[in-house]
Amino acid sequence: MTSKALNRRTVLRGMLATGAGVTVSLPLLDCMLNGNGTALAQTGTPLSPLYVTWFFGNGTLPGLWKPAATGVGTQWALSPQLQPLADFKSDLTVVSGLENRVVVIPEHPSGSAGATTGAPLSGNAVRAKSIDQVVADLISTGAPFRSLELGVTPATPGGPEHSLHTVSHSGPNARNNPEFDPRAVFDRLFMDTSGPNPDAEAEEQAAKLARARTSVLDAIEQDGTSLQLRLGSADRARVEAHLEAIRAIERRIETIPGEEPVAVECGSLTPPTVGPDMQSEAPPEVNSAMAELATLALACEKTRVLTFMFSLPAAHVYYRHLASNMNDDFHDTICHGDEGDESSQARVDTGVLYTMQCLGEFLTNLKNTPHGSTNLLDSTLVYVTSDTAWGKIHTNAEWPVLFVGKAGGRLRGDEHHNFQGDNLSKALLTAARIMGSTATEIGMDAGRVTEPLAGVQA
């Protein structure tokens, strides 16, 4: 059958036994788009790419991160620390050579601010919007959540809260704190947020959902059955796959230590325990849960702008699960204490490779998720960066910058661009331009720039 055009904001609604309302947004279906899959069918509005800042603390080993200087444009090879992203080489735009010119002592807070706002700090507080919020001004109108901020590990140095405990800022002294509990993120996404203040309503009803004795999907079953009758075969299959992905996340997070288990009626499978990271370890199971939730939030456009904080600036994280010799503070003991140069700190290399593996898992989810006529990775700009270049001595040159995804055709991918000694803030202006901004400058003081990186945008 041929389905009729469906509004992009269509949701499936239901009611839990506790009286809490739930909504399940749908993925972008064929029947929501025009014949070319480039615009919404009902309004003709062109599809905007989605945006993610993916941030990791403590930097890299620049000698192992940067591709060979002779390999630029499309004639380049993955560096050792980018090898975990080999499956996504065609989606990578590697930008090397940039300097973070606003870095001052203390280096990690100013480094993080420079990499996300382009502006120096005022004391411990940022002075400008971070790039995710600049993009949110452009594309978030109509989305249930203006932006979503989540993280894998809350490990921090216990230092300045304003600049170290988040990398998303709506402006001066306006932090957007990450959520580190997968269950809390799940609850927030599926609360009934149709009222005037979605965020407040989601938080208000979270306790009710936590006590629910039924699956979110069971609650919207009747509404879902009615919808399926209106869809073509391809869209029916896509909705079924979408709902099964939600069911899988429920299985992963249904039991959390210290809380009364939630009985999710999903069959006889015994779910793993996935609570927040309480040991400052950035464990793979928490990364997996957050990567799934982030993908789901983007797929159903609960938000169009997301910040994924794998680890925070200067994170005192312990990668104990990687090897017997990794049971040390990654920031203090491993990055600062181990002997070696920018290419030879073996334990730092182990930590960076693990971080890139975790990024790769998120990218895999995006690439495997249909979105309109393509997939989420093709439809998204993922800006990857950190709070320092080489963590041992806090260098500000050769700052790690990746643009991943095709941003709806606005990036070519499979390229390495070397801008030796150029201003890191140009990467921020480039990201803003890719996302549709007409801004002619970004940043402040030493971070102020008036032109993007030449030749990066398609």
ABEGO torsion letter per residue (X at the ends): XBBBBBBAABBBBBBBAAGBBBBBBBBBBAAABBAAGABBAAAGBBBBBBBBBBBBBGEBBAAAABBBAABBEABBBBBAAAAAAAAAAAABBBBBGBBBAABBOBAAAAAAAAAAAGBBBBEABBABBBAAAAAAAAAABGBABABBBBBABABBAGBBAAAAABABBAEBGBBBBBBABAAAAAAAAABBAABABAAAAAAAAAAAAAABABBAAAAAAAAAAAAAAABBAAAAAAAAAAAAAAAAAAAAAABBBGBBBBBBBAEABBBBBBBBBAAGAGBAAAAAAAAAAAAAAAAAGABABBBBBABBBGBBBBBAAABAAABBBAAAAAAAABBEBAAABAAAAAAAAAAAAAAAAAAAAAAABBBEABBAAAABBBBBBBABABAAAGBABGBBBBBBEAGGGABAEGBBBBBBGBBAAAAAAAAAAAAGBABABBEBEAABBABBBBGABX
